[in-house]
Amino acid sequence: MKTPRSPEPQSDDQDGAFVPTPAASHRFPRLAVAVAALALALTACGGTATPSGSSAPAPAPDRVEPLATTPRPALPVTVASADGTQVTVTSADRVIPLTGSLNEIVHTLGLGEQVVARDITATFEQAAALPVVTRGHDVSAESVLSLRPTLVLAETTTGPAEAIQQIRDAGIPVLVVAPAKGLDDVPKRIDTVAAALGVEDAGAQLNQRTADRIAAARRNVPAATAEHPRVAFLYLRGTASVYLLGGSDSGAASLLEAAGAVDTGKESGLGKDFTPITSEALAAAAPDAILVMSKGLESVGGIDGLVKIPGVAQTPAGMDRRVVTVDDGVLLNYGPRTDQVLSSLITQLYGKG
């Protein structure tokens, strides 16, 4: 976090909802099943860009798809950490990823059995029974150390810094990974985690599978679209009265552009990750559709509540009640399930035709 630092909006739940800050992403899981046919993509990530009351298929189970073969770690290895240190890993027997995105990568590489804990942003099924080592979005060093990890994976936004240092001081290897901001970060993060676990071949295999699936999803963007749909990304926590508009650093722009859409926050020149919603900002953005996380939409009372937020009802998206939703735990992970997110966005923006 860069100073000056503003008060951080707090999540009103403990289910892994991402909590943004005015600076560029604080504890942000950017950030999450094989590519289905386009007609099935909607079920993978939930939501529909149609008026309230329309029927939508039930969401598919929130699961990751591990590689078919379980890799055998070749250790020890020494890898570069994003905080400028060199980290030597001698064992991958007890791994603790401190973000949902990193946890997802470890499980998808086929090493889920070695994961011994999770933070609250790891919401997929395979991680559900793991003990939680965060209080809210803050890491509990005592909880981490009590599980005797042989490797801890964190992001530069993971904190508090004192907790990470306490874990390191106890002699535990801590690898810090740069947070994801776009599609280009997907292979980098997979490579980084795979190298630390001593399974580089598995990382290469997962990267190829992920790239193929993202490419397949992108081919479903209609080629004959006359105008690119304009989409505003809103972060909502109604019970905490948090209503924010995503800017160029929110993490959504890369996904929206890959889906053939325009991120109105980025286009409007909003340089921050998020800024408070105003009627003027929404009017200037004039989105055709609004992108929200599923729990965020629930927190304001669904689409009926969303259009009561000042300025929303006056936008083309609000007048058409056109809302695109994706599950909180996968939208901005930029990992092995990003193809699902992209497929869902494309389906909701353009329909199944």
Stockholm file with secondary structure:
# STOCKHOLM 1.0

chainA/1-353         MKTPRSPEPQSDDQDGAFVPTPAASHRFPRLAVAVAALALALTACGGTATPSGSSAPAPAPDRVEPLATTPRPALPVTVASADGTQVTVTSADRVIPLTGSLNEIVHTLGLGEQVVARDITATFEQAAALPVVTRGHDVSAESVLSLRPTLVLAETTTGPAEAIQQIRDAGIPVLVVAPAKGLDDVPKRIDTVAAALGVEDAGAQLNQRTADRIAAARRNVPAATAEHPRVAFLYLRGTASVYLLGGSDSGAASLLEAAGAVDTGKESGLGKDFTPITSEALAAAAPDAILVMSKGLESVGGIDGLVKIPGVAQTPAGMDRRVVTVDDGVLLNYGPRTDQVLSSLITQLYGKG
#=GR chainA/1-353 SS CCSSCCCCCCCSSSSCCCCCBTTBCSSCCCCCCCCCCHHHHHHHHCCCSSCTTCCCCCCCCCCCCCCSSCCCCCCCEEEECTTSCEEEECCCSSEEESSHHHHHHHIIIIIGGGBCCBCTTCCSGGGTTSCBCEETTEECHHHHHHTCCSEEEEETTCSCHHHHHHHHHTTCCEEEECCCCSTTHHHHHHHHHHHHHTCHHHHHHHHHHHHHHHHHHHTTSCTTCSSCCEEEEEEEEGGGTEEEEECTTSSCHHHHHHTTCEEHHHHTTCCSSEEECCHHHHHHHCCSEEEEEHHHHHHTTHHHHHTTSTTTTTSHHHHHTCEEEECTTTTTCCSTTHHHHHHHHHHHHHCCC
#=GC SS_cons         CCSSCCCCCCCSSSSCCCCCBTTBCSSCCCCCCCCCCHHHHHHHHCCCSSCTTCCCCCCCCCCCCCCSSCCCCCCCEEEECTTSCEEEECCCSSEEESSHHHHHHHIIIIIGGGBCCBCTTCCSGGGTTSCBCEETTEECHHHHHHTCCSEEEEETTCSCHHHHHHHHHTTCCEEEECCCCSTTHHHHHHHHHHHHHTCHHHHHHHHHHHHHHHHHHHTTSCTTCSSCCEEEEEEEEGGGTEEEEECTTSSCHHHHHHTTCEEHHHHTTCCSSEEECCHHHHHHHCCSEEEEEHHHHHHTTHHHHHTTSTTTTTSHHHHHTCEEEECTTTTTCCSTTHHHHHHHHHHHHHCCC
//
